[in-house]
Amino acid sequence: MSKQVQDAYICAATRLPIGKSGRGYYKNTRPDEMLSRAIQAALAQVPGLDPAAIEDAIVGCSFPEGEQGMNIARVAAVLSGLPNTVGGVTVNRYCASGITALAMAADRIRVGEAEVMIAGGVESMSMVPMGGNKPSLPPAIFERDENIGLAYGMGLTAEKVAAQWKVSREAQDEFALESHRRALAAIAAGHFKDEITPFEVIDRSPNLADGSVTLNKRVVDVDEGPRRDTSAEGLAKLKPVFAAKGSVTAGNSSQTSDGAGALIVASEAAVKRFGLTPLARFVSFAVRGVPPEIMGIGPIEAIPAALKLAGIGAADLGWVELNEAFAAQSLAVLNDLDSKGIVLDRSKVNPNGGAIALGHPLGATGAIRAASVVHGLRRTGAKYGMVTMCVGAGQGAAGIIERL
């Protein structure tokens, strides 16, 4: 017997400040510690909730190995102090892992199989590099030309998108500059305050002479990526990274980053039972595939599908988080959708900047940007928002959220 579909409400949404990978905030901080802090912060936003009512924690992670292996969702749930009855599962859809986790958590509630769920995302690109510690591609990829795209690096796919959709170097650099400008303006205006949970970073310095360890503590509460010295002139001087005569540079690409985010999703019955205040409703989610060699164009297929499922049009979206994997693919997506009559208001696309300025901690990004949408909608009074991104190996994903 099929279960009646019910609404899934987002009752808490938070994230940590995003740090630069390798040399930034979290270079010595384990991702399970980051995730557990995000979960604890989300729980603090719903003080009336009985943690024992939580069914499961679904967490996205693009490279779930090493320090973020061993089913980091379950590990972080335990480290967060949740009852042992709360489960945990780690899911991987590369850059869409976090929004997929949120969609899966919402689905469990919508079909009546759970009342309260945790959704989140985490990635330490400082501790686990892009591709993982031991990349291994199946030989079958190289046996058929149509499969070769699975072996392409993300930068090469961006170059192919730039060429096919005729996105100029100048347009890419201009887009990147605007990302930094918006991010810096949002920080100055305090627009990230509601979505960010400050994090106490602890660095340990050993003294080899006496065997003691000095603890250096500091609290971080702002994203580390935006650069005040970014300029059109500086961006124009950067050399292409992925193709000798290409247009994709470090300056118009997303930053590799570390981060974590968490949301609490509940049914209407749970909202009433625990006296929760819903912030938003998770409305729809869609995933579509595209050729792997032009994976950056994925959102052009996923966005229309998500809008159709939600029963709304592009004009109804008051806030859009279009993940800036590369300026080339972001512009290609926007221009292609324009040509099809699905026009996204540019002033409402990444109003606070995107991954080029703020950073892109892969599997965490979907959860992080979902928190941005929830709080952005509440601050501006807009009704509908969307999180969308391209996905490695040739996919696009889009999720729509409604402010309550």
C-alpha positions in Angstrom: 0.0 0.0 0.0 1.4 3.4 -1.0 1.9 6.0 1.7 0.3 9.5 1.4 2.9 12.1 0.6 3.3 14.7 3.3 5.4 17.9 3.5 9.0 18.0 4.7 9.9 21.1 6.7 13.4 22.5 7.2 13.5 23.6 10.9 17.2 24.3 11.3 19.9 25.2 8.8 23.5 26.1 9.5 27.0 25.8 8.2 30.6 26.5 9.2 32.7 29.3 7.7 34.3 27.9 4.5 38.1 27.6 4.8 40.8 27.4 2.1 42.2 23.9 1.5 45.8 23.1 2.4 46.7 26.3 4.2 43.4 27.7 5.6 41.3 27.5 8.7 40.8 23.7 8.9 44.2 22.4 7.6 44.6 20.5 10.9 41.0 19.9 11.7 39.4 16.6 11.0 36.2 16.6 8.9 34.3 14.5 11.4 35.0 17.2 13.9 33.7 19.8 11.5 30.5 17.9 10.7 29.7 17.1 14.4 30.0 20.8 15.2 27.6 21.6 12.4 25.1 19.0 13.6 25.4 20.3 17.2 24.7 23.8 16.0 21.7 22.7 14.0 20.3 20.9 17.1 20.8 24.0 19.2 18.4 25.8 16.8 15.5 23.4 17.8 15.7 23.2 21.6 12.3 21.5 21.9 13.3 18.6 19.8 13.8 15.2 21.5 17.0 13.9 19.8 15.7 10.3 20.2 13.0 11.2 17.6 15.7 11.6 14.9 15.6 8.6 12.6 18.8 9.0 10.6 21.6 11.4 9.5 22.2 11.5 5.8 25.4 13.3 4.9 27.0 14.0 1.5 30.7 13.6 0.9 32.5 13.6 -2.5 35.5 11.5 -1.4 34.5 9.5 1.6 37.8 7.9 2.5 40.8 8.6 4.8 39.8 11.1 7.5 36.3 11.3 6.1 35.8 7.6 5.5 34.4 5.0 7.9 30.8 6.3 7.2 31.5 9.8 8.5 27.8 10.4 8.9 27.4 7.8 11.6 30.8 8.8 13.2 29.8 12.4 13.4 26.3 11.6 14.7 27.9 9.7 17.6 30.5 12.4 18.2 27.7 15.0 18.2 26.2 13.4 21.3 23.1 12.0 19.6 21.5 8.9 21.0 22.9 5.6 19.6 19.5 5.0 18.1 20.2 7.7 15.5 21.5 6.1 12.3 24.0 7.6 9.8 24.6 7.0 6.1 27.1 8.8 3.8 26.1 9.4 0.2 28.2 10.5 -2.8 27.0 12.4 -5.8 30.2 14.5 -6.1 29.3 18.2 -6.0 25.6 17.5 -5.5 26.2 15.2 -2.5 24.9 17.7 0.1 21.7 18.6 -1.8 21.1 14.9 -2.5 21.4 14.2 1.2 18.8 16.9 1.9 16.5 15.5 -0.8 16.8 12.0 0.5 16.1 13.1 4.1 13.0 15.0 2.8 11.8 12.0 0.9 11.9 9.7 3.9 9.6 12.2 5.6 7.4 12.8 2.6 6.6 9.1 2.3 5.9 8.7 6.0 8.9 6.6 6.8 10.5 9.1 9.3 9.4 12.1 11.4 12.7 13.8 11.9 15.9 13.6 9.9 19.3 15.3 9.8 20.8 16.2 6.4 24.2 17.6 5.8 27.5 17.6 3.9 31.2 17.7 4.7 34.4 17.8 2.8 38.0 18.4 3.8 40.0 19.0 0.6 43.0 19.6 2.9 43.0 16.0 4.1 41.5 14.2 1.2 42.6 15.5 -2.3 40.4 15.8 -5.4 40.1 12.3 -6.8 40.9 10.7 -3.4 44.2 9.2 -2.2 44.2 6.4 -4.7 42.4 7.3 -7.9 41.7 4.3 -10.1 39.7 4.5 -13.4 38.2 1.4 -14.9 40.0 0.4 -18.2 36.7 0.1 -19.9 36.5 3.9 -20.0 39.2 3.9 -22.6 37.8 1.2 -24.8 35.0 3.3 -26.3 35.3 6.9 -27.4 32.0 7.9 -25.9 33.2 7.0 -22.4 36.4 9.0 -22.5 34.7 12.0 -20.9 34.6 10.1 -17.6 38.4 10.4 -17.4 38.5 14.2 -18.1 39.5 16.5 -15.3 36.9 19.1 -14.3 39.0 21.9 -15.8 39.1 20.3 -19.2 35.3 19.9 -19.2 35.1 23.6 -18.4 37.2 24.4 -21.4 35.0 22.3 -23.6 31.9 24.1 -22.3 33.5 27.5 -22.8 34.3 26.5 -26.4 31.0 25.0 -27.3 28.9 27.7 -25.7 31.2 30.5 -26.8 32.0 31.9 -23.4 34.8 34.4 -23.7 37.8 34.8 -21.3 36.7 38.4 -20.6 33.1 37.3 -19.7 34.5 34.6 -17.3 36.8 37.1 -15.6 34.1 39.6 -15.3 31.8 37.0 -13.7 34.6 36.0 -11.3 35.2 39.6 -10.2 31.5 40.1 -9.5 31.5 36.9 -7.4 34.2 38.4 -5.1 32.4 41.8 -5.1 29.1 40.4 -4.0 30.7 38.1 -1.4 32.7 41.0 0.2 29.6 43.2 0.2 27.5 40.4 1.8 30.2 39.9 4.5 30.3 43.7 5.2 26.5 43.8 5.5 26.4 40.8 7.9 24.3 38.8 5.5 26.0 35.5 6.4 25.5 35.9 10.2 22.3 33.9 10.4 23.6 30.9 8.4 27.1 30.6 9.8 28.1 28.9 13.0 31.4 30.1 14.4 34.0 27.4 14.8 36.9 27.2 17.4 40.0 26.1 15.5 42.6 24.4 17.7 46.1 24.0 16.4 48.6 22.0 18.3 52.3 22.9 18.4 54.7 20.3 19.9 57.7 21.3 21.9 60.3 18.6 21.2 62.6 19.8 24.0 60.2 19.1 26.9 57.6 17.0 25.2 54.8 19.5 25.9 52.1 20.5 23.4 50.9 24.1 23.1 47.2 24.7 22.1 46.6 27.7 19.9 42.9 28.5 19.8 41.0 31.0 17.6 37.3 31.4 16.6 36.6 31.8 12.9 33.2 33.2 11.8 33.7 34.4 8.2 34.4 32.7 4.9 38.1 32.7 4.1 37.9 32.8 0.3 36.8 36.3 -0.8 39.8 38.5 -1.8 39.7 42.3 -1.5 42.6 42.6 -3.9 40.8 40.8 -6.8 40.8 43.1 -9.8 40.0 42.9 -13.5 43.6 43.6 -14.2 44.9 40.8 -11.9 42.4 38.2 -13.3 43.5 39.1 -16.9 47.1 38.3 -16.1 46.5 34.8 -15.0 47.4 32.0 -17.4 45.1 29.2 -18.4 45.5 26.2 -16.2 44.0 23.3 -18.1 44.6 24.0 -21.8 47.6 25.9 -23.3 45.3 28.1 -25.4 42.3 27.9 -23.1 40.4 30.5 -21.1 39.8 28.8 -17.7 42.2 30.0 -15.0 42.6 29.7 -11.3 40.9 33.1 -11.0 37.7 32.2 -12.8 37.4 28.7 -11.2 36.0 27.7 -7.8 38.3 27.5 -4.9 39.2 24.1 -3.3 37.9 24.3 0.2 37.0 22.7 3.5 33.5 23.0 5.0 30.4 21.4 6.6 26.7 22.1 6.9 23.7 20.6 8.6 19.9 20.9 8.4 17.1 19.3 10.4 14.0 18.2 8.5 10.7 17.3 10.1 7.2 16.2 9.3 4.2 18.4 10.2 3.4 16.0 13.1 6.9 16.3 14.5 6.7 20.1 14.2 3.5 20.2 16.2 4.7 17.6 18.8 8.0 19.3 19.6 6.9 22.9 19.1 9.3 23.5 16.2 9.2 26.6 13.9 9.5 25.6 10.3 11.9 27.9 8.3 11.1 26.5 4.9 9.6 23.6 3.0 11.6 21.3 0.7 9.5 21.4 -2.5 11.2 19.4 -5.2 14.5 17.8 -6.5 15.6 16.7 -9.9 18.7 15.1 -11.3 19.5 14.7 -15.0 22.5 13.3 -16.9 24.6 15.0 -19.7 27.7 13.9 -21.6 30.6 13.6 -19.1 32.9 15.8 -21.2 30.5 18.8 -20.8 29.4 18.0 -17.3 29.3 21.7 -16.4 26.1 22.2 -18.4 24.2 19.7 -16.2 21.9 22.3 -14.6 20.2 23.2 -17.9 18.5 19.8 -17.8 17.9 19.6 -14.0 16.5 23.1 -13.5 13.5 22.8 -15.8 12.7 19.4 -14.3 12.8 20.7 -10.7 10.6 23.7 -11.7 8.1 21.4 -13.3 7.9 19.2 -10.2 7.4 22.3 -8.0 4.7 23.7 -10.3 6.5 27.1 -10.6 8.4 29.0 -13.2 11.8 30.6 -13.3 10.2 34.0 -12.6 9.0 32.7 -9.2 12.5 32.1 -7.9 13.6 34.9 -5.6 17.0 33.4 -4.7 19.2 31.0 -6.7 22.4 29.4 -5.6 24.0 28.3 -8.9 27.2 26.7 -7.8 30.1 28.4 -9.6 32.3 25.4 -10.4 33.7 27.5 -13.1 32.6 30.9 -14.5 32.5 29.2 -18.0 29.9 26.7 -17.0 27.8 29.1 -14.9 27.6 31.5 -17.8 26.9 28.8 -20.3 24.0 27.5 -18.1 22.5 31.0 -17.7 22.8 31.8 -21.4 21.5 28.5 -22.5 18.5 28.7 -20.3 17.8 32.3 -21.5 17.7 31.0 -25.1 15.0 28.5 -24.0 12.9 31.1 -22.3 13.9 30.0 -18.7 15.3 33.3 -17.6 16.9 33.5 -14.2 17.1 37.1 -12.9 20.9 37.7 -12.7 20.4 39.9 -9.6 18.9 36.9 -7.8 21.6 34.4 -8.9 24.3 34.1 -6.2 23.4 37.5 -4.6 26.1 36.9 -2.0 28.7 35.6 -4.4 29.4 32.0 -5.2 32.1 29.3 -5.1 34.6 31.4 -7.1 34.8 33.7 -4.1 33.4 31.7 -1.2 34.9 28.3 -2.0 33.5 24.9 -3.0 34.0 22.1 -0.5 32.6 19.6 -2.9 30.2 17.2 -1.0 29.4 19.9 1.6 28.4 22.6 -0.9 24.8 21.5 -1.5 24.1 21.5 2.3 25.9 24.8 2.7 24.1 26.5 -0.2 20.8 25.1 1.0 21.4 27.0 4.3 22.2 30.1 2.3 18.9 29.8 0.4 16.8 29.2 3.6 18.3 32.3 5.3 18.4 34.4 2.2 14.7 33.8 1.6 13.9 34.7 5.1 16.0 37.9 5.1 14.5 39.1 1.8 11.0 37.8 2.0 11.2 36.0 -1.3 9.1 32.9 -1.5 11.0 30.3 -3.6 14.7 29.6 -3.8 16.8 27.0 -5.6 20.1 25.2 -5.2 21.6 23.9 -8.4 25.0 22.6 -9.6 26.8 20.6 -12.2 28.1 17.2 -11.1 31.3 15.3 -12.1 30.9 12.4 -14.6 28.0 14.3 -16.3 25.0 15.2 -14.2 23.1 18.2 -13.1 21.0 18.6 -9.9 18.5 21.2 -8.7 16.4 21.4 -5.5 13.7 24.0 -4.8 12.9 25.4 -1.3 9.9 27.5 -0.2 10.0 30.0 2.6 7.3 29.7 5.2 
